[in-house]
Amino acid sequence: MTTQNPAMHARIAADALDRLTRDVRSGRAAWTSHTARQAVDDLTRITTAAATVLQQLAAAHGQQPGPRTAQGVTALHQAGQDVTTASAHLRTARHTMK
């Protein structure tokens, strides 16, 4: 069994979203209901993976000694909570777009 790498999944989703936005800017694509749903799906994948990464980073960073560690862990934890909230909002938006 291989270890999962959430950063790799986020990178794939980010690349797909980047391609879509470049295509829209260049005129090869347009924001339709389909492309908007696709973009929200990609953003949801990115934020879900980012929340996982932030939790893992906070746990790993928390094992380091020193006073700056506590500040770093707190910042990573807060970022993880914010990204988790964003992901929940994106899921809600996606459900309303059906």
Buried (B, 14 or more C-beta within 10 A) or exposed (E): EEEEEBEEBBEBBBEBBEEBBEEBEEEEBEEEEEBBBBBBBBBBBBBBBBBBBBBBBBEEBBEEEEEEEEEBBEEBBEBBEBBBEBBBEBBEBBEEEE
